Amino acid sequence: MPHPPAPAGPLRADAVKNREHILRVASEAFAESGETSLNVIAKRAGVGAGTLYRHFPTREDLILAVYSRDIQRLVDSVPDMLARHAPLDAFRAWFATLVDYIRVKHGLGEALHTEAARDVVGATYAPVTAAVGILLRACEDDGGLRGGL
């Protein structure tokens, strides 16, 4: 899945840690309100505004990075969900999380309607569709859902 531009060159370990921490904090903040400012996110993350802007020069960059990260984590969670739950329960829990991501995405309004956003959002369809296919096949194999869905 393509991601918004990352800072040029390799990141130091502490910079990678800061970036991931900012993404976690931003994901939570955007879930609360799509209007959360970058300065509020920097403060909540315990980093200076300069650190945040080095990683994410624009609000759109941060939003797209959060969106990409969250969707990739959701896609990557399928094997664990199936290992921990019966297939139909895993299917339901996974879709509940997807619905939460969609709710947050819609709360971000215009930020996800640019050309760059369309590219990032469009790139999520194939991995999400593949994850749904894995869940459906597991449910079919288990007898929880009829085949052909």
C-alpha positions as CSV (number, residue, x, y, z in Angstrom):
1,M,0.0,0.0,0.0
2,P,1.5,3.4,-0.9
3,H,2.1,5.8,2.0
4,P,2.4,9.5,2.0
5,P,6.0,10.8,1.6
6,A,8.2,10.0,4.5
7,P,11.2,12.2,5.5
8,A,14.1,11.8,3.0
9,G,16.8,9.4,4.0
10,P,16.9,6.7,6.6
11,L,15.4,7.5,10.0
12,R,17.3,7.0,13.2
13,A,15.7,4.6,15.7
14,D,14.5,7.4,17.9
15,A,13.0,9.2,14.9
16,V,11.1,6.0,13.9
17,K,9.9,5.6,17.5
18,N,8.7,9.3,17.4
19,R,7.0,8.8,14.1
20,E,5.1,5.8,15.3
21,H,4.2,7.5,18.5
22,I,2.9,10.5,16.7
23,L,0.8,8.2,14.4
24,R,-0.7,6.5,17.4
25,V,-1.6,9.7,19.1
26,A,-2.9,11.3,15.9
27,S,-5.1,8.2,15.2
28,E,-6.7,8.6,18.7
29,A,-7.1,12.3,18.3
30,F,-8.7,12.1,14.9
31,A,-11.1,9.4,16.2
32,E,-12.2,12.0,18.8
33,S,-12.4,14.8,16.3
34,G,-11.4,15.2,12.6
35,E,-10.7,18.9,13.4
36,T,-7.9,18.2,15.9
37,S,-5.0,20.5,15.1
38,L,-1.4,19.4,14.4
39,N,-0.3,21.5,17.4
40,V,-2.7,19.7,19.7
41,I,-1.4,16.4,18.4
42,A,2.2,17.4,18.9
43,K,1.4,18.4,22.5
44,R,-0.5,15.2,23.2
45,A,2.4,13.2,21.7
46,G,4.9,15.1,23.9
47,V,6.9,16.3,20.9
48,G,7.7,19.7,19.6
49,A,5.8,21.1,16.6
50,G,9.0,21.0,14.7
51,T,9.4,17.2,15.3
52,L,5.8,16.7,14.1
53,Y,6.3,18.9,11.0
54,R,9.6,17.1,10.1
55,H,7.7,13.9,9.9
56,F,4.5,15.2,8.5
57,P,4.9,18.6,6.7
58,T,1.2,19.0,6.2
59,R,-2.0,18.0,7.9
60,E,-2.9,16.0,4.8
61,D,0.4,14.0,5.1
62,L,-0.4,13.1,8.7
63,I,-4.0,12.2,8.0
64,L,-2.9,10.0,5.1
65,A,-0.2,8.3,7.1
66,V,-2.6,7.6,9.9
67,Y,-5.2,6.2,7.5
68,S,-2.6,4.0,5.8
69,R,-1.2,2.8,9.0
70,D,-4.6,2.0,10.5
71,I,-5.8,0.1,7.4
72,Q,-2.6,-1.9,7.1
73,R,-2.8,-2.8,10.8
74,L,-6.4,-4.0,10.2
75,V,-5.4,-6.0,7.2
76,D,-2.5,-7.5,9.1
77,S,-4.8,-8.5,12.0
78,V,-6.7,-11.1,10.1
79,P,-4.5,-14.1,10.9
80,D,-4.4,-13.2,14.6
81,M,-8.2,-12.6,14.6
82,L,-8.8,-16.1,13.1
83,A,-6.3,-17.7,15.6
84,R,-8.1,-16.1,18.6
85,H,-11.7,-16.4,17.5
86,A,-14.1,-18.7,15.7
87,P,-14.2,-17.6,12.1
88,L,-17.7,-15.9,12.3
89,D,-16.7,-14.1,15.5
90,A,-13.4,-13.0,13.9
91,F,-15.4,-11.8,10.8
92,R,-17.8,-9.7,13.0
93,A,-15.0,-8.2,15.1
94,W,-12.9,-7.4,12.1
95,F,-15.8,-5.6,10.4
96,A,-16.7,-3.7,13.5
97,T,-13.1,-2.3,13.5
98,L,-13.4,-1.5,9.8
99,V,-16.6,0.4,10.4
100,D,-14.8,2.4,13.1
101,Y,-12.1,3.3,10.6
102,I,-14.7,4.3,8.0
103,R,-16.4,6.5,10.6
104,V,-13.1,8.2,11.4
105,K,-12.3,8.6,7.7
106,H,-15.6,10.3,7.0
107,G,-15.0,12.6,10.0
108,L,-11.8,13.9,8.3
109,G,-13.9,15.4,5.5
110,E,-12.1,17.3,2.8
111,A,-8.7,16.0,3.9
112,L,-9.4,12.7,2.2
113,H,-10.7,14.2,-1.1
114,T,-7.4,15.3,-2.7
115,E,-5.6,13.5,-5.5
116,A,-3.0,12.2,-3.1
117,A,-5.7,11.0,-0.8
118,R,-7.6,9.2,-3.6
119,D,-4.4,7.4,-4.4
120,V,-3.8,6.3,-0.8
121,V,-7.5,5.4,-0.2
122,G,-7.7,3.6,-3.6
123,A,-4.6,1.5,-2.7
124,T,-6.4,0.2,0.4
125,Y,-9.1,-1.6,-1.6
126,A,-7.1,-4.6,-2.8
127,P,-5.6,-5.4,0.6
128,V,-9.0,-4.9,2.3
129,T,-10.8,-7.0,-0.3
130,A,-8.2,-9.8,0.1
131,A,-8.6,-9.7,3.9
132,V,-12.4,-10.0,3.5
133,G,-11.9,-12.9,1.2
134,I,-9.7,-14.7,3.8
135,L,-12.3,-14.1,6.5
136,L,-15.2,-15.3,4.2
137,R,-13.3,-18.5,3.2
138,A,-12.6,-19.3,6.9
139,C,-16.3,-18.8,7.7
140,E,-17.3,-21.0,4.7
141,D,-14.9,-23.7,5.7
142,D,-16.2,-23.6,9.3
143,G,-19.8,-23.7,8.1
144,G,-20.6,-20.3,9.7
145,L,-21.5,-18.7,6.3
146,R,-22.8,-20.3,3.1
147,G,-20.4,-20.4,0.2
148,G,-20.5,-17.8,-2.6
149,L,-20.8,-14.7,-0.5
